[in-house]
Amino acid sequence: MTPEEFKEARRSLGLSGRQLAYIMDVNVRTLWRWEDPDHDKMPNKTACRVLRWMIDHGFRPPEFPIRPRYSQLRKPVSGSK
C-alpha cells in the first residue's frame, strides 16, 4: 500500500489521522509519515493489513461516530417568492 492509498483508505473510513493513530497505537507523527509520499518511510505492513480489514468488514469504532460535514448541516436555501 502506498502512502497515498493508505491516506485514502483512512479517509474512506471517515477517520482523522489522530483517530487512526489512536486505533493503531502509534504516534500521530508516525501515521503522518506513513501518509507522506515525500517521506522515505512506507506505511507499516501490519497497519496496512488492519486498515484493509477495517474497510473490507465495514468496521468503524463506535467511540468515533461519523460527524456530518458542515455542508451537510446547512439547510437548503428556499427560493424567494
N, C-alpha and C positions, 0 to 999 in steps of 0.2 A: 504494500500500500504506500503510495507516495504521500508526501506532506499535504498536497492539495486534496487528494482523496480522503485522507484522514480528517482534514478540516471539514470537508463537505459531508462526510459521514456524521460527524458531531453535530453539524448544523441541521442535518436531516432529522436528527432526534430532538431538535429544539433545545439542546443543552448549551449553556455558556461554557467557556473554557474553564472557568473556576469550578463549575459543577462537575464536568467530566474529570478534572484533576482530582477532585474530592472522591469520586466514584473509583477511580483508578489508583487512589492513594499515592499520588505523585505531586510534586511541587508544580504550581501553575506555570512557572517558568520552563520547566521541563516539557510540559504539554505545548507551550508556545513554540519551543524549539522544534518539536515534532511536526508542527504545522507550518513552519517557516521553510519555504523552498530554497532560500538562500543559505540556510544553515546546513552544516555538514552532517548533522545528527538525524538519521532517519527515524521514523516512528518505531517504537518498541514492538517487536513481533507479537508478544503476548497481548499488549494493549490493542493491537490491530485485530487480533482474534476476538477479544472481548467486545470490541466495537462492532465487528461484523455479526457476532452473536446477538447483540442488542438490537441491531437492525433486522436481522432475519426473524427474530422472535417478537418484534414489536415491543421490546422492553423499554420502559421509561420509569425510573424510580419514583414512587409515589411522593417522596419528600420534595420532588422538583416538579410541581404541577406546571402545565403549559400555561403561559401567560399570553393573553391576546396582545398583538402589537397595537400601537397607537392608532394606526389606520383602521384596525378592526373595531376599535372602540368608538370612533366617530360616527355620529348618526348621519344618514344621507341628507343632503340639503334639498328641501322640497322646493318646487318651482313657485315663483311668485304669481299671484292672481291678477 
